[in-house]
Amino acid sequence: MRLWTRHVMVKASLARSDGAMQPGQTPPAIDSSSKAHTPWKLILSGLAAVLAALLAAFGGDVYKWIKGGVTPKGDPVQVDSVSIHIPPEPGAVFAGEVTATADDLKFLTDNPQKLGEWAHKKGGVGFSDSQSINITLRGNRDHKVRITGMDLVKESCSAPLTGTFFLSPTAGSSEYRALSFDLDAPGLTVASDYFAKKAITVGRGEQEAFTVMTPSKNQSCSFRIEATILDEDEESKLTINDNGRPFAVTAGLDDDSKYKALYVGGVGSCPPGGWTRQDPKRYFGGGSSEESCLPVPAS
């Protein structure tokens, strides 16, 4: 009897030691530091190391991105507007012979200050000692960008234009304070002195305006302007032109009677009161006003 009881007790003890849950037994607590969680620790440690390396290599750029946001697309400085100002005095010139309609002459008579705008739209150019180019540049970075220079790049030059002269003398003259390029200088013309004396910087949305003059004594030229931009330590060029085409200007002639055709308005209108077509040789010939002031009949 004792042997049998002892045998049963031994079997029960062995059953409890095999890991099986017994009725009423409390499950063991999970050890949060168990080896099952070791891979996650390794992954997190690896990510931390990678992040530290990235910050060490690109920390400055990350800081700039957080501080200033995403860098705007496009050039660091952009062309906001370009306009050509051809003053009524002395007028405008076309390369070839132009026939103005009655409506054209009426428009010029009614709008004497719009001669330059009218001529420019139709392909005329101003004289090199009076035409000006008005340029407005706009910053396109969240930090200050410097405009360090402007170059004039000639595309072609030839003798002064001898086509049609629209002459509109006025009672006075205009003077301009402007950035000046000498078209008669050889090669690339650089306005270095202007920018050496004045530091010009623009931030995002800020504007800087320039008035450019291009004097020449003996030629007509087409050209573009290139601005030099310094964006922190990176230098670039910004091309400026007449809304997709080259700028153009001409010197005057030493003898105005050599123009192929002539239209006169303003205080020089002949007879007074509106624009008329005149014979250049007769008008500039030095004869009496009665002899020189004979409008050319409309063809």
WONOR-V703527 format. One record per pair of residues at least 6 apart in sequence whose C-alpha atoms are under 8 Angstrom apart, sorted by the first residue. I is the first residue (numbers start at 1). J is the second residue. If there is no record, write none. Layout:
BEGIN
i:I j:J
i:I j:J
END
This chain:
BEGIN
i:16 j:22
i:21 j:27
i:55 j:62
i:65 j:71
i:68 j:142
i:71 j:141
i:71 j:142
i:72 j:140
i:72 j:141
i:74 j:140
i:75 j:140
i:75 j:238
i:76 j:139
i:76 j:140
i:76 j:141
i:76 j:145
i:76 j:229
i:76 j:231
i:77 j:137
i:77 j:138
i:77 j:139
i:77 j:140
i:77 j:141
i:77 j:145
i:77 j:202
i:77 j:229
i:77 j:238
i:78 j:137
i:78 j:138
i:78 j:139
i:78 j:140
i:78 j:238
i:79 j:135
i:79 j:136
i:79 j:137
i:79 j:138
i:79 j:240
i:80 j:135
i:80 j:136
i:80 j:137
i:80 j:138
i:81 j:135
i:81 j:136
i:81 j:137
i:82 j:133
i:82 j:134
i:82 j:135
i:82 j:136
i:82 j:241
i:82 j:242
i:82 j:243
i:83 j:133
i:83 j:134
i:83 j:135
i:83 j:242
i:84 j:117
i:84 j:120
i:84 j:131
i:84 j:132
i:84 j:133
i:84 j:134
i:84 j:242
i:85 j:116
i:85 j:117
i:85 j:131
i:85 j:132
i:85 j:133
i:85 j:134
i:86 j:92
i:86 j:115
i:86 j:116
i:86 j:117
i:86 j:120
i:86 j:125
i:86 j:126
i:86 j:127
i:86 j:130
i:86 j:131
i:86 j:132
i:87 j:113
i:87 j:115
i:87 j:116
i:87 j:126
i:87 j:130
i:87 j:131
i:88 j:112
i:88 j:113
i:88 j:114
i:88 j:115
i:88 j:116
i:88 j:167
i:88 j:168
i:88 j:169
i:88 j:170
i:89 j:130
i:89 j:167
i:89 j:168
i:89 j:169
i:89 j:170
i:89 j:173
i:90 j:127
i:90 j:130
i:90 j:167
i:90 j:168
i:90 j:169
i:90 j:170
i:91 j:115
i:91 j:116
i:91 j:126
i:91 j:127
i:91 j:165
i:91 j:166
i:91 j:167
i:91 j:168
i:91 j:169
i:92 j:115
i:92 j:116
i:92 j:119
i:92 j:124
i:92 j:125
i:92 j:126
i:92 j:127
i:92 j:165
i:92 j:166
i:92 j:167
i:93 j:119
i:93 j:124
i:93 j:125
i:93 j:126
i:93 j:127
i:93 j:161
i:93 j:162
i:93 j:163
i:93 j:164
i:93 j:165
i:93 j:166
i:93 j:250
i:94 j:123
i:94 j:124
i:94 j:125
i:94 j:161
i:94 j:162
i:94 j:163
i:94 j:164
i:94 j:165
i:95 j:124
i:95 j:161
i:95 j:162
i:95 j:163
i:95 j:164
i:96 j:162
i:96 j:163
i:96 j:164
i:96 j:260
i:97 j:163
i:97 j:164
i:97 j:260
i:97 j:261
i:98 j:163
i:98 j:164
i:98 j:261
i:105 j:274
i:105 j:275
i:105 j:276
i:106 j:274
i:106 j:275
i:108 j:114
i:108 j:115
i:108 j:275
i:109 j:265
i:109 j:266
i:109 j:273
i:109 j:274
i:109 j:275
i:112 j:266
i:116 j:126
i:119 j:125
i:125 j:248
i:125 j:249
i:125 j:250
i:126 j:249
i:126 j:250
i:127 j:249
i:127 j:250
i:127 j:251
i:127 j:252
i:128 j:213
i:128 j:214
i:128 j:215
i:128 j:216
i:128 j:217
i:128 j:249
i:128 j:250
i:128 j:251
i:128 j:252
i:129 j:213
i:129 j:214
i:129 j:215
i:129 j:216
i:129 j:251
i:130 j:213
i:131 j:213
i:131 j:214
i:131 j:249
i:132 j:211
i:132 j:212
i:132 j:213
i:132 j:214
i:133 j:211
i:133 j:212
i:133 j:213
i:134 j:209
i:134 j:210
i:134 j:211
i:134 j:212
i:135 j:209
i:135 j:210
i:135 j:211
i:135 j:212
i:136 j:207
i:136 j:208
i:136 j:209
i:136 j:210
i:137 j:207
i:137 j:208
i:137 j:209
i:138 j:202
i:138 j:203
i:138 j:204
i:138 j:205
i:138 j:206
i:138 j:207
i:138 j:208
i:139 j:145
i:139 j:202
i:139 j:203
i:139 j:204
i:139 j:205
i:139 j:206
i:139 j:207
i:140 j:203
i:140 j:204
i:140 j:205
i:141 j:203
i:141 j:204
i:142 j:203
i:142 j:204
i:143 j:203
i:143 j:204
i:144 j:201
i:144 j:202
i:144 j:203
i:144 j:204
i:144 j:231
i:145 j:201
i:145 j:202
i:145 j:203
i:145 j:229
i:145 j:230
i:145 j:231
i:145 j:232
i:146 j:199
i:146 j:200
i:146 j:201
i:146 j:202
i:146 j:229
i:146 j:230
i:146 j:231
i:147 j:199
i:147 j:200
i:147 j:201
i:147 j:202
i:147 j:227
i:147 j:228
i:147 j:229
i:147 j:230
i:148 j:195
i:148 j:196
i:148 j:199
i:148 j:200
i:148 j:227
i:148 j:228
i:148 j:229
i:148 j:230
i:149 j:190
i:149 j:191
i:149 j:192
i:149 j:195
i:149 j:227
i:149 j:228
i:149 j:229
i:150 j:190
i:150 j:191
i:150 j:192
i:150 j:225
i:150 j:226
i:150 j:227
i:150 j:228
i:151 j:188
i:151 j:189
i:151 j:190
i:151 j:191
i:151 j:225
i:151 j:226
i:151 j:227
i:151 j:228
i:152 j:181
i:152 j:188
i:152 j:189
i:152 j:190
i:152 j:223
i:152 j:224
i:152 j:225
i:152 j:226
i:153 j:187
i:153 j:188
i:153 j:189
i:153 j:223
i:153 j:224
i:153 j:225
i:153 j:226
i:154 j:187
i:154 j:188
i:154 j:221
i:154 j:222
i:154 j:223
i:154 j:224
i:155 j:221
i:155 j:222
i:155 j:223
i:155 j:224
i:155 j:246
i:156 j:221
i:156 j:222
i:156 j:223
i:157 j:219
i:157 j:220
i:157 j:221
i:157 j:222
i:158 j:219
i:158 j:220
i:158 j:221
i:159 j:218
i:159 j:219
i:159 j:220
i:160 j:218
i:160 j:219
i:160 j:220
i:160 j:250
i:160 j:251
i:160 j:252
i:160 j:253
i:161 j:219
i:161 j:220
i:161 j:250
i:161 j:251
i:161 j:252
i:162 j:253
i:162 j:258
i:162 j:259
i:162 j:260
i:163 j:259
i:163 j:260
i:163 j:261
i:164 j:259
i:164 j:260
i:164 j:261
i:164 j:262
i:164 j:263
i:165 j:259
i:165 j:261
i:165 j:262
i:165 j:263
i:166 j:262
i:166 j:263
i:166 j:264
i:166 j:265
i:167 j:262
i:167 j:263
i:167 j:264
i:167 j:265
i:167 j:268
i:168 j:264
i:168 j:265
i:168 j:266
i:168 j:267
i:168 j:268
i:168 j:269
i:169 j:265
i:169 j:266
i:169 j:267
i:169 j:268
i:170 j:266
i:170 j:267
i:170 j:268
i:171 j:267
i:177 j:211
i:178 j:210
i:178 j:211
i:178 j:212
i:178 j:213
i:179 j:191
i:179 j:194
i:179 j:210
i:179 j:211
i:179 j:212
i:179 j:213
i:180 j:191
i:180 j:212
i:180 j:213
i:180 j:214
i:180 j:215
i:181 j:189
i:181 j:190
i:181 j:191
i:181 j:212
i:181 j:213
i:181 j:214
i:181 j:215
i:182 j:189
i:182 j:214
i:182 j:215
i:182 j:216
i:183 j:189
i:183 j:214
i:183 j:215
i:183 j:216
i:183 j:221
i:184 j:215
i:184 j:216
i:184 j:217
i:184 j:218
i:184 j:219
i:202 j:208
i:214 j:249
i:215 j:251
i:216 j:250
i:216 j:251
i:217 j:251
i:217 j:252
i:218 j:251
i:218 j:252
i:218 j:253
i:219 j:250
i:219 j:251
i:220 j:248
i:220 j:249
i:220 j:250
i:220 j:251
i:221 j:248
i:221 j:249
i:221 j:250
i:222 j:246
i:222 j:247
i:222 j:248
i:222 j:249
i:223 j:241
i:223 j:246
i:223 j:247
i:223 j:248
i:224 j:239
i:224 j:240
i:224 j:241
i:224 j:242
i:224 j:246
i:224 j:247
i:225 j:239
i:225 j:240
i:225 j:241
i:226 j:237
i:226 j:238
i:226 j:239
i:226 j:240
i:227 j:237
i:227 j:238
i:227 j:239
i:227 j:240
i:228 j:235
i:228 j:236
i:228 j:237
i:228 j:238
i:229 j:235
i:229 j:236
i:229 j:237
i:229 j:238
i:230 j:236
i:241 j:247
i:256 j:280
i:256 j:284
i:257 j:280
i:257 j:281
i:257 j:282
i:257 j:283
i:257 j:284
i:257 j:285
i:258 j:280
i:258 j:281
i:259 j:280
i:260 j:280
i:261 j:277
i:261 j:278
i:261 j:279
i:261 j:280
i:262 j:277
i:262 j:278
i:262 j:279
i:262 j:280
i:263 j:275
i:263 j:276
i:263 j:277
i:263 j:278
i:264 j:270
i:264 j:275
i:264 j:276
i:264 j:277
i:264 j:278
i:265 j:274
i:265 j:275
i:265 j:276
i:266 j:274
i:266 j:275
i:269 j:275
i:269 j:276
i:270 j:276
i:270 j:293
i:270 j:294
i:270 j:295
i:271 j:293
i:271 j:294
i:271 j:295
i:276 j:295
i:276 j:296
i:277 j:295
i:277 j:296
i:277 j:297
i:278 j:293
i:278 j:294
i:278 j:295
i:278 j:296
i:279 j:294
i:279 j:295
i:279 j:296
i:282 j:291
i:282 j:292
i:282 j:293
i:283 j:292
i:283 j:293
i:284 j:292
i:285 j:292
i:286 j:292
END
